[in-house]
Amino acid sequence: MPEHVPVLLEETVSLLLPAPGTGGTFVDATVGAGGHAHALLSAAGPSARLLALDKDPDALDLARERLAPFAPRVVFARSDFSALGDVAARHGFSGANGILLDLGVSSMQLDRPARGFSFLRDGPLDMRMDPAAPRRALDLLRTESAESLARILRDWGEERDALRIARAVKDALAAGRLPDSTAALADLVSSVKGGRHGHAHPATKTFQALRIAVNGELDSLAAALPAALGLLAPRGRLAVISFHSLEDRAVKRFMAAHEGRMESLPAGGARWTGELPRARRLVRHPLVASLAEAAANPRARSAKLRAIEKEPAP
């Protein structure tokens, strides 16, 4: 399996740790193989502590190995990041100086056919980030109606041919022509869409939508963002790396809402309006990979990094 390469590594560490060597308390809520966490702890200095979360036990095993040099200062927890607040409280982490959310599927998961995430490597229609989760992608395809499946593909994959694909999937299942195979599903979607258009595989949006649905990714993100902001100390920073427009749009709206704006009053003057706690956006537009990074690591091409800093309470 190719080595997992963290995206936007230098940019992420710089945003989360504006003054290297100062220590602090950090949370990597999607630790994966530990690449970002390793760089962050290395830069923060010997007094830094880290809470590392991931719901994928394979990822946690890799992170423990990668972060072994920092073992006394790292706490690992198998959990979805939607439970960030409860996990942090249980392990005595509060007032974090920096929190990272690296969203979406990892290279490790894509590169293991048995996990069923990739249409480029044949495997079972699984797609669970947590192998203990009850519903696989195949279960979803079997139990959802054509209309419900089309809604999933349209809303979470932004797939224009959602209803045609959904009906073809349900017809193939009813006729016994769709085995438990990512390649078979990819071929079926390709046949509906008439082959490749542009650079992306025809099944890209379908696989994205199914993965989001199986793992409840957008619901988890909606819970994790306020939990992370609440866990930060004043002047603490939250960085989020997203890989598709649905995630990035949710992150952008959340950060803009907490940055708020000044609103003119009818009688004169102005007042701030927005969500609490207040925050300051550290980048007005998302940071993206350089041409060199995108060429070296194709996963980085779609990555967008946004970050905010929590304001002290008035």
C-alpha positions in Angstrom: 0.0 0.0 0.0 1.4 3.5 -0.9 2.4 5.7 2.0 -0.4 8.1 3.0 0.7 11.7 2.3 -1.0 14.4 4.3 -2.3 17.3 2.2 -1.5 21.0 2.7 0.8 20.0 5.6 2.9 23.1 6.0 -0.1 25.4 5.6 -2.1 23.5 8.2 0.6 23.5 10.8 1.3 27.2 10.2 -2.3 28.1 10.7 -2.8 26.0 13.8 0.6 26.9 15.4 1.5 30.6 14.6 4.3 30.5 17.1 6.3 27.2 16.9 7.9 25.8 20.1 5.3 27.2 22.4 3.6 23.9 23.3 -0.2 23.8 23.8 -3.1 21.4 23.7 -4.2 20.2 20.3 -6.9 17.9 18.8 -6.6 16.0 15.6 -10.2 14.8 15.2 -9.5 12.8 12.1 -6.0 11.6 12.8 -5.7 9.0 10.0 -2.2 7.8 9.7 -0.9 10.7 11.9 0.9 12.8 9.3 -0.6 16.1 10.3 -0.4 15.2 14.0 3.3 14.3 13.7 4.2 17.6 12.1 2.1 19.5 14.6 3.7 17.9 17.6 7.2 18.2 16.2 6.7 21.9 15.6 4.9 22.6 18.9 7.7 21.4 21.2 8.1 19.0 24.0 5.2 20.3 26.2 2.5 19.9 23.6 -0.3 17.4 24.1 -2.6 15.9 21.5 -6.0 14.1 21.5 -6.2 11.9 18.4 -9.6 10.7 17.2 -10.6 8.4 14.4 -13.5 5.9 14.0 -11.4 3.7 11.7 -9.4 1.2 13.9 -6.9 0.6 11.1 -6.1 4.3 11.0 -5.7 4.4 14.8 -3.2 1.5 14.6 -1.1 3.4 12.0 -1.3 6.6 14.0 -0.1 4.9 17.1 2.9 3.7 15.2 3.6 7.0 13.6 3.2 9.0 16.8 5.1 6.5 19.0 7.9 9.1 19.7 5.3 11.3 21.3 3.4 8.5 23.1 3.4 9.9 26.6 1.7 13.1 25.3 -0.9 11.6 23.0 -4.3 10.2 23.9 -6.0 8.0 21.2 -9.8 7.5 21.0 -11.8 5.5 18.6 -14.7 7.9 17.9 -16.5 9.8 15.2 -15.6 13.5 15.4 -19.3 14.3 16.0 -18.7 13.2 19.6 -15.6 15.5 19.9 -16.9 17.4 22.9 -17.8 14.3 25.0 -14.5 12.5 24.1 -12.4 15.6 25.0 -14.2 15.9 28.4 -13.8 12.2 29.1 -10.0 12.5 28.6 -9.5 15.8 30.3 -8.9 17.9 27.3 -10.3 21.5 27.4 -9.2 24.9 26.2 -7.5 23.6 23.0 -5.1 25.8 21.2 -5.7 24.1 17.9 -8.1 21.6 16.4 -7.9 19.9 12.9 -10.7 18.3 10.9 -9.3 16.5 7.8 -12.5 15.4 6.1 -13.5 12.8 3.6 -12.0 9.4 2.8 -8.3 8.8 3.2 -5.7 7.4 0.8 -5.4 4.4 3.1 -9.1 3.6 2.8 -9.1 4.1 -1.0 -6.0 2.0 -1.5 -7.5 -1.1 0.3 -9.9 -2.8 -2.0 -11.5 -4.7 0.8 -12.8 -1.4 2.3 -14.9 -0.9 -0.9 -14.4 2.8 -1.3 -12.8 2.9 -4.8 -14.2 2.1 -8.2 -10.6 1.7 -9.5 -9.9 -1.3 -7.3 -12.6 -4.0 -7.2 -13.9 -4.9 -3.8 -17.1 -5.4 -1.8 -19.7 -2.6 -1.7 -18.9 -1.6 1.8 -17.6 2.0 2.2 -17.8 2.0 6.0 -15.2 4.2 7.7 -16.1 2.4 10.9 -16.1 -1.4 10.1 -18.5 -1.9 13.1 -21.2 0.4 11.6 -24.4 -1.5 10.8 -25.0 -0.6 7.2 -22.8 -1.1 4.2 -23.3 0.6 0.8 -24.8 -2.6 -0.6 -27.4 -2.6 2.2 -28.3 1.0 1.3 -28.7 0.1 -2.3 -31.0 -2.8 -1.4 -33.2 -1.1 1.1 -33.7 2.4 -0.3 -36.4 3.0 -2.9 -35.4 4.2 -6.3 -36.7 7.7 -5.4 -34.9 7.8 -2.1 -31.7 6.5 -3.7 -32.0 9.2 -6.4 -32.3 11.8 -3.7 -29.1 10.6 -2.1 -27.2 10.7 -5.4 -28.6 14.1 -6.2 -28.2 15.8 -2.9 -24.9 14.3 -1.7 -23.2 13.6 -5.1 -24.7 16.4 -7.1 -25.3 13.8 -9.8 -27.5 15.1 -12.7 -28.5 11.6 -13.8 -29.5 10.5 -10.3 -32.9 9.1 -11.1 -31.7 7.2 -14.1 -28.8 5.7 -12.1 -31.0 4.8 -9.2 -33.6 3.0 -11.4 -30.8 1.1 -13.2 -29.4 0.0 -9.8 -32.7 -1.2 -8.5 -33.5 -3.0 -11.7 -30.1 -4.7 -11.7 -30.5 -5.8 -8.1 -34.0 -7.2 -8.7 -32.7 -9.2 -11.7 -29.6 -10.4 -9.8 -27.3 -8.6 -12.1 -25.5 -6.4 -9.5 -23.1 -8.5 -7.4 -21.3 -7.2 -4.2 -18.7 -5.5 -6.3 -17.5 -1.9 -6.6 -16.3 -2.6 -10.2 -19.8 -3.9 -11.1 -21.5 -0.8 -9.7 -19.0 1.5 -11.5 -19.6 -0.3 -14.8 -23.4 0.0 -14.3 -23.2 3.8 -13.7 -20.8 4.2 -16.6 -23.3 2.4 -18.9 -26.1 4.7 -17.7 -24.1 7.8 -18.3 -22.6 6.7 -21.6 -19.0 6.4 -20.6 -16.4 8.9 -19.5 -17.0 12.7 -19.9 -14.0 14.9 -19.0 -11.3 13.8 -16.5 -13.5 12.3 -13.8 -14.8 8.7 -13.9 -18.6 8.6 -14.5 -19.1 6.8 -11.1 -17.2 9.5 -9.1 -20.3 11.3 -7.9 -22.3 8.2 -7.2 -19.6 6.7 -5.0 -19.2 10.0 -3.2 -22.9 10.2 -2.4 -23.1 6.6 -1.2 -20.0 7.0 1.0 -21.5 10.2 2.5 -24.8 8.4 3.2 -23.2 5.3 4.6 -21.0 7.2 7.0 -23.4 10.1 7.8 -20.5 12.5 7.0 -22.4 15.7 6.6 -24.4 15.2 9.8 -21.2 14.4 11.7 -19.7 17.6 10.3 -22.7 19.7 11.4 -22.2 18.4 14.9 -18.4 18.6 14.9 -18.0 22.2 13.9 -19.8 23.8 16.9 -18.2 21.2 19.2 -14.8 22.1 18.0 -15.3 25.8 18.3 -16.7 25.4 21.8 -13.7 23.3 22.8 -11.2 26.0 21.7 -9.5 28.3 24.2 -9.7 32.0 23.4 -7.4 32.7 20.5 -7.5 28.9 19.7 -7.7 28.0 16.1 -9.8 25.5 14.1 -8.6 24.3 10.7 -10.7 22.3 8.3 -9.6 20.5 5.1 -12.4 19.6 2.8 -12.4 17.7 -0.5 -15.8 18.4 -2.2 -18.1 21.3 -2.5 -20.8 20.1 0.0 -18.2 20.0 2.8 -16.5 23.2 1.9 -19.8 25.0 1.6 -20.9 23.9 5.1 -17.5 24.9 6.6 -17.6 28.3 4.8 -21.1 29.1 6.1 -20.3 28.0 9.6 -17.1 30.2 9.8 -18.8 33.2 8.2 -21.7 32.9 10.7 -19.4 33.0 13.7 -17.3 35.8 12.2 -20.6 37.8 11.9 -20.9 41.3 10.5 -21.6 44.8 11.7 -25.2 45.8 11.1 -26.4 49.4 10.8 -29.1 50.5 13.3 -32.1 52.7 12.2 -31.3 55.3 14.9 -27.7 55.4 14.0 -24.6 53.4 15.0 -24.0 49.8 14.4 -24.0 46.4 16.2 -22.4 43.1 15.6 -24.7 40.3 14.5 -23.8 36.6 14.1 -23.5 33.3 15.9 -21.6 32.9 19.2 -18.9 32.3 20.1 -17.4 34.9 17.9 -14.5 34.0 15.6 -12.1 35.6 13.1 -11.4 34.0 9.7 -7.7 33.5 9.2 -8.0 33.2 5.4 -10.6 35.0 3.4 -10.4 32.4 0.6 -9.5 28.7 1.1 -5.9 27.7 0.7 -5.3 25.1 -2.0 -2.4 22.9 -3.0 0.4 24.3 -5.1 1.0 23.0 -8.6 3.9 21.0 -7.3 1.9 19.3 -4.5 -1.0 18.6 -6.7 1.3 16.9 -9.2 3.0 14.8 -6.5 -0.2 13.9 -4.7 -3.4 13.8 -6.8 -5.6 13.7 -3.7 -4.4 17.3 -2.9 -5.9 18.6 -6.1 -9.4 19.0 -4.6 -8.3 19.9 -1.1 -9.4 23.3 0.4 -8.2 24.6 3.8 -10.1 27.1 5.9 -9.4 28.3 9.4 -10.8 30.5 12.1 -9.5 31.9 15.4 -11.9 32.0 18.4 -12.3 35.5 19.8 -12.2 36.1 23.6 -15.6 36.5 25.2 -16.6 40.2 25.6 
